[in-house]
Amino acid sequence: MTKELLICIIIVILICVGDFFTQKYTKLCISEAESGLHELRETLMKEEVDSESAKREMTEILEKWSKRHPKLSYYIEHDELEKVETELAGIKA
């Protein structure tokens, strides 16, 4: 009886620790993407739009997303990640 209880407690602790780290990583990815998109929006809202700067910022956003995407796909639904990629492709166009 005590072995089973100990195993259950260890499993619950591992799940809680895993959840903590995945939430932290997800928040990091979201804040990074939001800040990049906010900078891109500010660049595009200027009266004299510098297209090279806007392209560079968009390329940086896409590079960061492509680095983060594989890790996020472990625990986030692929449909949700696909929606983000679709929106990024629309913004790039």
Sequence and secondary structure as in RCSB ss.txt:
>XXXX:A:sequence
MTKELLICIIIVILICVGDFFTQKYTKLCISEAESGLHELRETLMKEEVDSESAKREMTEILEKWSKRHPKLSYY
IEHDELEKVETELAGIKA
>XXXX:A:secstr
 HHHHHHHHHHHHHHHHHHHHHHHHHHHHHHHHHHHHHHHHHHHHSSS  HHHHHHHHHHHHHHHHHHHHHHTTT
S HHHHHHHHHHHHHHH 
